Amino acid sequence: MPRMNLEGSSSIITGGASGIGEASARQLAAAGSRVVIADLNEERGTEVASELGGLFVKCDVSSTEDAETAVAAASEMGPLRALVNSAGLGFAGRTIDRNNEPMDLEKFRFVINVNLIGSFNMLSRAAGAMAQTEPVDDDGTRGAIVNMASAAAFDGQIGQCAYSASKGGVVGMTLPIARDLSVVGIRVNTVAPGLIDTPIYGEGEASEQFKAHLGQSVLFPKRLGSGEELAFMVMDLITNPYMNGETIRVDGGIRMPPK
């Protein structure tokens, strides 16, 4: 059975202006798919989309209207076959602080809204468009969705309660959504990255030293992963016709300590 053919298709990559999302967009474009970079960073997103012959759509993933705009833009460029849910955020905050004050519930809710509800918002709208396309193979495959969780979904550290809850929710919804969408030939999988070298760590000598220090906690290889390495797994999950309903850790074997 050959891999899923993406030539002439369209794809949506949320958070596609940088990091794992950008790396995934580049590999999807190399496979022949017209990419929609759905991001809030208009300057960088437009630059990436232009370089790849795609389109930038300014998108808040928690907005139904923005999600529908991104899906419509992709569908105009070709049948929508792939969605990579790479947009996300987090903040450090304990359940109660040093003064025994509880976390601001709005901060917790904001992380859940973007990482979990935003992922569902995008995939449900994308699935609606994918379901209306013609199958690409004898199995009846119409599309593939890859969500982004985190090692924090399994090994949440001190101060990560909101982030871990949001990513744990992404893991938890993967199988039931795959089951929901099996009837229309759409596969759904999730990647759970470990420590990945993305722009969140900044630039400069101090940043490089900090990343090298973090890398020593990885089992092997003792370094941070790259966006490109994560994108390799994203592409495997999109194009392997038998991958469905799974969450795969890509983390160099790390298991996070409490802090």
C-alpha positions in Angstrom: 0.0 0.0 0.0 1.6 3.3 -1.0 1.7 6.4 1.2 -1.0 9.0 1.0 -0.4 11.2 -2.0 -0.5 14.9 -1.2 0.2 16.2 -4.7 -2.3 18.8 -5.7 -3.9 18.9 -2.2 -4.2 21.7 0.3 -3.1 21.6 4.0 -3.6 23.9 7.0 -0.9 24.3 9.6 -1.8 26.3 12.7 1.2 28.0 14.3 2.9 27.6 10.9 4.9 30.8 11.1 7.6 29.2 13.4 8.9 26.1 15.1 7.3 22.8 14.6 4.5 24.3 12.6 6.8 26.0 10.1 8.9 22.8 9.7 5.7 20.8 9.1 4.6 23.3 6.5 7.9 23.1 4.7 7.7 19.3 4.5 4.0 19.3 3.4 4.9 21.8 0.6 7.8 19.6 -0.5 5.3 16.8 -0.8 3.2 18.8 -3.2 0.5 20.2 -0.9 -0.5 23.9 -1.1 -0.1 25.2 2.5 -2.2 27.6 4.5 -0.2 29.1 7.3 -2.8 29.9 10.0 -1.1 32.0 12.6 -1.3 35.3 14.5 2.2 36.4 13.4 1.3 38.1 10.2 4.7 39.3 9.1 6.5 36.0 9.6 3.5 33.9 8.5 3.2 35.9 5.2 6.9 35.4 4.6 6.8 31.6 5.1 3.6 31.2 3.0 5.1 33.3 0.2 8.3 31.2 0.2 6.3 28.0 0.0 3.9 29.1 -2.6 1.0 29.0 -0.1 -1.2 31.5 1.6 -1.2 33.2 5.0 -4.4 33.5 7.0 -4.4 35.4 10.3 -6.0 33.0 12.7 -7.0 32.8 16.3 -7.6 29.0 16.6 -10.2 29.6 19.3 -12.3 31.6 16.9 -14.9 29.7 14.9 -14.9 32.5 12.2 -11.1 32.4 11.8 -11.1 28.6 11.6 -13.8 28.7 8.9 -11.8 31.3 7.0 -8.7 29.2 7.0 -10.6 26.1 5.8 -12.3 28.0 3.0 -8.9 29.4 1.9 -7.4 26.0 1.8 -10.3 24.5 -0.1 -10.0 27.0 -2.8 -6.4 25.9 -3.5 -7.2 22.2 -3.7 -9.0 19.4 -1.8 -8.1 19.8 1.9 -6.2 16.6 3.0 -4.2 17.6 6.0 -4.4 19.7 9.2 -1.5 20.1 11.6 -2.7 21.6 14.9 0.6 23.2 16.0 -0.6 26.5 17.6 -0.3 26.5 21.3 0.9 28.4 24.4 1.5 28.0 28.1 2.6 29.8 31.2 4.1 28.8 34.5 1.8 29.0 37.5 1.2 26.9 40.6 -2.2 25.9 41.8 -1.7 28.1 44.8 1.2 30.6 45.0 3.6 31.3 47.9 1.0 33.4 49.6 -1.5 30.5 49.3 -3.5 32.5 46.8 -5.2 30.3 44.1 -4.3 30.6 40.5 -6.2 33.2 38.5 -8.9 31.0 36.9 -8.9 33.2 33.7 -5.3 32.3 33.1 -6.1 28.6 33.4 -9.1 29.0 31.2 -7.1 30.9 28.5 -4.6 28.0 28.1 -7.4 25.5 27.8 -9.2 27.6 25.3 -6.3 27.9 23.0 -4.6 24.5 23.3 -7.6 22.2 23.7 -10.7 24.0 22.5 -8.7 25.7 19.7 -7.5 22.3 18.5 -11.0 20.9 18.5 -12.3 24.0 16.8 -9.8 23.7 13.9 -10.1 20.0 13.4 -13.9 19.9 13.5 -14.1 22.6 10.8 -11.3 21.0 8.7 -13.0 17.6 9.0 -16.2 19.0 7.6 -14.4 20.1 4.5 -12.3 16.9 4.2 -15.5 14.8 4.4 -16.8 16.4 1.2 -13.7 15.5 -0.9 -13.3 12.4 -3.0 -11.3 9.6 -1.5 -7.6 9.3 -2.4 -7.3 5.5 -2.2 -9.3 2.3 -2.2 -9.6 2.4 1.6 -11.7 5.6 1.3 -9.1 7.9 2.9 -10.1 11.6 2.6 -7.7 13.3 5.0 -5.5 13.2 8.0 -5.3 15.3 11.1 -2.3 15.6 13.4 -2.7 17.3 16.8 0.2 18.6 19.0 0.2 17.5 22.6 3.3 17.4 24.8 5.3 15.2 27.1 3.7 17.4 29.8 0.5 15.6 29.1 2.2 12.6 30.9 4.9 14.1 33.0 3.6 17.5 34.0 6.0 19.5 36.1 5.4 21.9 39.0 3.8 25.0 37.6 2.4 23.2 34.5 -1.1 22.4 35.7 -2.9 24.5 33.1 -0.6 23.4 30.2 -0.6 19.8 31.2 -4.4 19.8 31.5 -4.7 21.3 28.0 -2.3 18.8 26.4 -3.8 15.9 28.3 -7.1 16.8 26.9 -5.7 16.7 23.4 -4.4 13.2 24.1 -7.7 12.2 25.6 -9.8 13.3 22.6 -7.6 11.7 19.9 -9.1 8.2 19.9 -12.7 9.2 20.2 -12.3 11.8 17.4 -10.6 9.2 15.3 -13.6 6.9 15.9 -16.0 9.7 15.1 -14.3 10.5 11.8 -13.6 6.9 10.7 -16.9 6.8 8.9 -15.8 9.5 6.5 -12.2 8.2 6.0 -10.3 10.8 8.1 -7.4 9.6 10.3 -6.5 11.4 13.5 -3.2 11.1 15.4 -1.3 13.2 18.0 2.4 13.9 18.5 3.6 14.6 22.1 7.0 16.5 21.8 9.5 16.7 24.5 12.1 19.5 24.7 12.2 21.0 21.3 14.4 23.9 20.1 11.9 26.5 19.1 11.9 30.3 19.2 10.4 30.2 22.7 13.9 29.9 24.1 15.1 33.1 22.5 18.5 33.7 20.9 22.0 34.5 21.9 24.8 32.9 23.9 22.8 32.7 27.2 20.0 31.0 25.3 22.3 28.4 23.7 23.8 27.6 27.1 20.4 27.2 28.7 19.3 24.8 25.8 22.5 22.8 26.2 21.8 22.5 29.9 18.2 21.3 29.2 19.5 18.8 26.7 21.5 17.0 29.3 18.3 15.7 30.8 17.3 13.9 27.6 18.1 10.2 27.5 19.6 10.1 24.0 20.6 12.1 22.1 21.5 14.6 24.8 20.2 17.7 23.1 16.9 19.4 22.3 15.0 18.1 19.4 14.5 20.1 16.2 11.3 21.2 14.6 12.4 19.3 11.5 12.6 16.1 13.6 9.1 16.6 14.9 7.9 17.3 11.4 9.3 14.0 10.2 6.8 12.3 12.6 4.0 14.6 11.5 4.5 13.6 7.9 4.6 9.9 8.8 1.3 10.2 10.6 -0.3 12.1 7.7 1.0 9.8 4.9 1.0 6.3 6.6 -2.4 4.9 5.6 -2.6 2.6 8.7 -1.7 5.2 11.4 -4.9 6.1 13.3 -6.0 7.0 16.8 -2.5 7.1 18.2 -0.4 9.5 20.4 3.3 9.2 19.9 6.0 10.7 22.1 8.9 12.3 20.2 11.1 13.2 23.1 14.5 11.4 23.0 13.3 9.1 25.8 13.0 11.9 28.4 10.8 11.5 31.4 10.3 14.9 33.1 11.2 15.3 36.8 8.8 17.3 39.1 10.8 20.5 38.3 
